[in-house]
Amino acid sequence: MAQRTTVVVLAAGEGTRMKSALPKVLHCIAAKPMLAHVLVAARACGADRIALVVGPGREDVATMARQVIPGIGTYTQQERRGTAHAVLAAKEAFAKGENVLVVFGDTPLLRPECLRALRAALSEAAVAVLGFRTKNPKGYGRLLTENGRLVAIREENDATDAERAVNLCNAGVMALAGKHALSLLAAIDNRNKKQEFYLTDAVALAAERNLGAVVIEAPEEEVMGVNDRKQLSEAEAVLQKRLRDAAMEAGVTLVAPETVFLSADTKFGRDVVVEPNVVFGPGVSVGDKAVIHSFSHLAGASVGEGASIGPYARLRPGTKIGKGARVGNFVEVKEATMEDGAKANHLAYIGDGRVGEGANIGAGTIFCNYDGASKQRTDVGKGAFVGSNSALVAPVTIGDGAYIGSGSVITKDVPDNAMAVERSQQTIREGGATRYRELKTRGKGKEGK
């Protein structure tokens, strides 16, 4: 039977270099908090249990974690006394001898494969550490090895000049074998310049006890920690490239990949085409053969097979676009359904309503869904035609096959196959334009003409 494993996620740091009221781990990349990315990776590595360590008063962090993993155990590090101290705050979660994987909430690019490799390494050592090589190791703890074995991790403040020249660095992620984890953690002291309990000291302790420690190397970008806004943008760039590459490998055409921004949960069907400068917010799915034209913004929306969106379209949360439907330039759809084959080709707002199969919404049409106090719905039936520059004042129903004359303000329900025209009667005054111009220019000199 495989050894049970607990992943302890440390999210107790405040991240003052972010210069934000928001906790560091709740800052987003690809429209998802960094901590959420870490939790997803921890769950995907096959852990039996995940424990979260937060700082005092950080219920906001715990609440977000529960949205990703309902029922996750949360523990509080009351005082910031180092990483080993933080791990021991969650010792209840691994007190029965489980293997322990320690990860940090500000490493959003970590992949499940790395965590699985660390756990597998515990079959030959009491401690396994994730490391990386870099051309500029300044600021990182150094991984010191002898005869291929890891003997110590030296923090830069405590390192000698020779140790600082080492380019194999500590990524912060560590695995501890279950039968040794608690005893190693309990033996760590704070005799260092910061007087903190360093988790990294577990390596030297394991070496002293002949328990063995090993390094698992990972690409530098995969273990990137985020401490400020610049690093946040760098992590965003890495993840965006991953997401774009995955989309293209799955059969999506990104005409200019570097200009398309995806969310971590964006879903595409096959043979989708995405033109340049498109942004996908969270909660978007796009069906087979749909085309998303340039400069469109989608969030919380589903797009059906063969639909056409944009250019310059905005789909807001709650939008459902049916098979073969068309949403054209400068059209906004919010909390509304456009059924199969429905069209709104330009300059329209469709909010809180339904546009039936094959119906046409003309240019300049507005669903007047808000009365200043509450939202109301508009229902446009199958095959209906709404002429340009019309205002549909909700709540209102336009029946199947109905026809709305251009420029109408519709406040009452329109039956199936009926025609509704609501506009002032046009009047023509012969010569009126000439007389008007003469009136406006009378008494003015050439300067006023």
ChimeraX attribute file (.defattr): number of C-alpha atoms within 10 A of each C-alpha:
attribute: neighborCount
match mode: 1-to-1
recipient: residues
	/A:1	3
	/A:2	4
	/A:3	14
	/A:4	16
	/A:5	24
	/A:6	23
	/A:7	27
	/A:8	32
	/A:9	26
	/A:10	26
	/A:11	26
	/A:12	26
	/A:13	18
	/A:14	18
	/A:15	18
	/A:16	13
	/A:17	11
	/A:18	18
	/A:19	12
	/A:20	13
	/A:21	9
	/A:22	14
	/A:23	19
	/A:24	28
	/A:25	26
	/A:26	19
	/A:27	19
	/A:28	18
	/A:29	24
	/A:30	22
	/A:31	17
	/A:32	17
	/A:33	20
	/A:34	24
	/A:35	27
	/A:36	25
	/A:37	23
	/A:38	23
	/A:39	25
	/A:40	16
	/A:41	20
	/A:42	27
	/A:43	16
	/A:44	14
	/A:45	18
	/A:46	16
	/A:47	19
	/A:48	14
	/A:49	18
	/A:50	22
	/A:51	24
	/A:52	29
	/A:53	27
	/A:54	26
	/A:55	21
	/A:56	13
	/A:57	10
	/A:58	15
	/A:59	13
	/A:60	12
	/A:61	24
	/A:62	20
	/A:63	14
	/A:64	15
	/A:65	22
	/A:66	15
	/A:67	11
	/A:68	15
	/A:69	15
	/A:70	10
	/A:71	11
	/A:72	17
	/A:73	18
	/A:74	21
	/A:75	24
	/A:76	20
	/A:77	22
	/A:78	15
	/A:79	11
	/A:80	14
	/A:81	15
	/A:82	16
	/A:83	20
	/A:84	23
	/A:85	23
	/A:86	28
	/A:87	24
	/A:88	20
	/A:89	20
	/A:90	22
	/A:91	18
	/A:92	11
	/A:93	22
	/A:94	22
	/A:95	15
	/A:96	12
	/A:97	17
	/A:98	22
	/A:99	26
	/A:100	30
	/A:101	27
	/A:102	23
	/A:103	24
	/A:104	27
	/A:105	26
	/A:106	28
	/A:107	24
	/A:108	29
	/A:109	22
	/A:110	24
	/A:111	19
	/A:112	17
	/A:113	14
	/A:114	20
	/A:115	26
	/A:116	16
	/A:117	16
	/A:118	23
	/A:119	25
	/A:120	13
	/A:121	21
	/A:122	21
	/A:123	12
	/A:124	13
	/A:125	19
	/A:126	26
	/A:127	33
	/A:128	27
	/A:129	27
	/A:130	22
	/A:131	25
	/A:132	23
	/A:133	18
	/A:134	15
	/A:135	8
	/A:136	11
	/A:137	18
	/A:138	14
	/A:139	11
	/A:140	20
	/A:141	26
	/A:142	26
	/A:143	28
	/A:144	21
	/A:145	15
	/A:146	8
	/A:147	6
	/A:148	10
	/A:149	14
	/A:150	21
	/A:151	23
	/A:152	22
	/A:153	24
	/A:154	22
	/A:155	22
	/A:156	16
	/A:157	13
	/A:158	13
	/A:159	14
	/A:160	11
	/A:161	9
	/A:162	7
	/A:163	17
	/A:164	22
	/A:165	13
	/A:166	18
	/A:167	20
	/A:168	21
	/A:169	26
	/A:170	25
	/A:171	25
	/A:172	19
	/A:173	22
	/A:174	27
	/A:175	30
	/A:176	29
	/A:177	25
	/A:178	23
	/A:179	14
	/A:180	17
	/A:181	22
	/A:182	20
	/A:183	12
	/A:184	22
	/A:185	22
	/A:186	13
	/A:187	12
	/A:188	19
	/A:189	15
	/A:190	15
	/A:191	10
	/A:192	12
	/A:193	9
	/A:194	12
	/A:195	11
	/A:196	17
	/A:197	22
	/A:198	22
	/A:199	23
	/A:200	23
	/A:201	21
	/A:202	26
	/A:203	28
	/A:204	22
	/A:205	21
	/A:206	22
	/A:207	18
	/A:208	12
	/A:209	11
	/A:210	11
	/A:211	16
	/A:212	20
	/A:213	27
	/A:214	24
	/A:215	23
	/A:216	15
	/A:217	19
	/A:218	17
	/A:219	13
	/A:220	14
	/A:221	16
	/A:222	18
	/A:223	24
	/A:224	20
	/A:225	20
	/A:226	24
	/A:227	18
	/A:228	15
	/A:229	15
	/A:230	11
	/A:231	14
	/A:232	21
	/A:233	14
	/A:234	15
	/A:235	23
	/A:236	19
	/A:237	16
	/A:238	15
	/A:239	21
	/A:240	21
	/A:241	16
	/A:242	13
	/A:243	19
	/A:244	19
	/A:245	14
	/A:246	12
	/A:247	21
	/A:248	17
	/A:249	10
	/A:250	14
	/A:251	15
	/A:252	21
	/A:253	18
	/A:254	20
	/A:255	14
	/A:256	12
	/A:257	19
	/A:258	13
	/A:259	15
	/A:260	20
	/A:261	23
	/A:262	24
	/A:263	20
	/A:264	20
	/A:265	16
	/A:266	19
	/A:267	16
	/A:268	21
	/A:269	19
	/A:270	17
	/A:271	18
	/A:272	24
	/A:273	22
	/A:274	22
	/A:275	21
	/A:276	20
	/A:277	19
	/A:278	25
	/A:279	19
	/A:280	24
	/A:281	23
	/A:282	20
	/A:283	18
	/A:284	23
	/A:285	19
	/A:286	23
	/A:287	21
	/A:288	19
	/A:289	20
	/A:290	26
	/A:291	23
	/A:292	26
	/A:293	22
	/A:294	21
	/A:295	19
	/A:296	25
	/A:297	22
	/A:298	26
	/A:299	21
	/A:300	19
	/A:301	26
	/A:302	22
	/A:303	29
	/A:304	23
	/A:305	22
	/A:306	21
	/A:307	25
	/A:308	24
	/A:309	28
	/A:310	25
	/A:311	23
	/A:312	21
	/A:313	26
	/A:314	25
	/A:315	29
	/A:316	21
	/A:317	19
	/A:318	18
	/A:319	27
	/A:320	22
	/A:321	30
	/A:322	24
	/A:323	22
	/A:324	21
	/A:325	26
	/A:326	26
	/A:327	30
	/A:328	23
	/A:329	22
	/A:330	20
	/A:331	24
	/A:332	25
	/A:333	27
	/A:334	20
	/A:335	18
	/A:336	23
	/A:337	24
	/A:338	28
	/A:339	23
	/A:340	22
	/A:341	21
	/A:342	27
	/A:343	25
	/A:344	28
	/A:345	21
	/A:346	23
	/A:347	21
	/A:348	25
	/A:349	22
	/A:350	26
	/A:351	25
	/A:352	23
	/A:353	24
	/A:354	22
	/A:355	28
	/A:356	25
	/A:357	23
	/A:358	20
	/A:359	25
	/A:360	24
	/A:361	28
	/A:362	21
	/A:363	22
	/A:364	19
	/A:365	25
	/A:366	21
	/A:367	24
	/A:368	23
	/A:369	21
	/A:370	15
	/A:371	11
	/A:372	6
	/A:373	6
	/A:374	7
	/A:375	13
	/A:376	17
	/A:377	20
	/A:378	23
	/A:379	22
	/A:380	26
	/A:381	25
	/A:382	23
	/A:383	21
	/A:384	26
	/A:385	25
	/A:386	27
	/A:387	20
	/A:388	21
	/A:389	19
	/A:390	25
	/A:391	21
	/A:392	27
	/A:393	21
	/A:394	23
	/A:395	20
	/A:396	21
	/A:397	22
	/A:398	29
	/A:399	22
	/A:400	21
	/A:401	20
	/A:402	22
	/A:403	22
	/A:404	26
	/A:405	19
	/A:406	21
	/A:407	18
	/A:408	20
	/A:409	20
	/A:410	23
	/A:411	15
	/A:412	14
	/A:413	17
	/A:414	20
	/A:415	16
	/A:416	17
	/A:417	16
	/A:418	14
	/A:419	17
	/A:420	20
	/A:421	15
	/A:422	14
	/A:423	13
	/A:424	8
	/A:425	5
	/A:426	5
	/A:427	6
	/A:428	6
	/A:429	6
	/A:430	8
	/A:431	8
	/A:432	10
	/A:433	10
	/A:434	9
	/A:435	10
	/A:436	10
	/A:437	10
	/A:438	11
	/A:439	10
	/A:440	10
	/A:441	12
	/A:442	10
	/A:443	9
	/A:444	9
	/A:445	8
	/A:446	7
	/A:447	5
	/A:448	8
	/A:449	8
